[in-house]
Amino acid sequence: MKTIAVDESTWKKIKLLKDKLDARSYDEVLQKLIETWHLVELDKKVDNVIMDDEEAEMLINLLEKKKGS
């Protein structure tokens, strides 16, 4: 097990998050924060994907074929 040092302000915020998230441990709080960060980053990348209707239709058809096989 590792420990990390945080200032008093951060400690209080983490304690509040632990209660709000109904987390059992501070590790669980950090895991949820990391997961949320990854989802936010993925959302940003998805927002940058731009394609015209023809490309989108081709992609949908390709995915449907892949799903069916």
Secondary structure as the mmCIF struct_conf table of DSSP 4:
data_model
#
loop_
_struct_conf.conf_type_id
_struct_conf.id
_struct_conf.beg_label_comp_id
_struct_conf.beg_label_asym_id
_struct_conf.beg_label_seq_id
_struct_conf.end_label_comp_id
_struct_conf.end_label_asym_id
_struct_conf.end_label_seq_id
HELX_RH_AL_P HELX_RH_AL_P1 GLU A 8 LYS A 20
TURN_TY1_P TURN_TY1_P1 LEU A 21 ASP A 22
BEND BEND1 ARG A 24 SER A 25
HELX_RH_AL_P HELX_RH_AL_P2 TYR A 26 ASP A 47
TURN_TY1_P TURN_TY1_P2 ASN A 48 ASN A 48
HELX_RH_AL_P HELX_RH_AL_P3 ASP A 53 GLY A 68
#
